[in-house]
Amino acid sequence: MKARYPVDMQTHTTFSDGTFTPTEVVVMVAGSGLRLTSSTISWAMQ
């Protein structure tokens, strides 16, 4: 069954441990069919 409102609540950008810039993530999400997304910041404890 296809999700009625596809979401991704855990995207990562170069501000944390991701590969893509926030702008690149927005462009990818815009063309993906997702209805909602959020950016996750993962901080490494040292």
N, C-alpha and C positions, 0 to 999 in steps of 0.2 A: 504494500500500500504506500503510495506516495504521500509524503508529508504535506499537509495543507499549507503550512507556513514554514518552509525550510529556513533554519537558522544555523549560525555558527557562532557560539558564544565564547570561543577561545582562539582568536587569531593572534599571531606574534609578529612583531615588526623589528626592524633594526634598532629600535629603542630598547629592546630587551634581548632575547635570544633568537630572534627571527632572521630570515634571509632577505626579506623585501622591505623597502621603505613604506611608511604609512600611505603615501600616495599610490605606490604600486599595489598595495593590498586593496585600497579603495577601488582602483580600476579593475582588478581581478574579481572582486566581490560584485561590482556593478554588472559584470557580464556573466555571472554564474547562476543567476536565478534565485539567489538567497534573498529573503525578505528582511532579515535582521542579522546584524553581526556586532561583535564587540572586540576591542583590542585588549589583550592581556599583557601585563608587564611582569616578567619573571626576574626577580632580583636574586643574584647569587650571594649567599651569606659568606663572609670571609672572616 
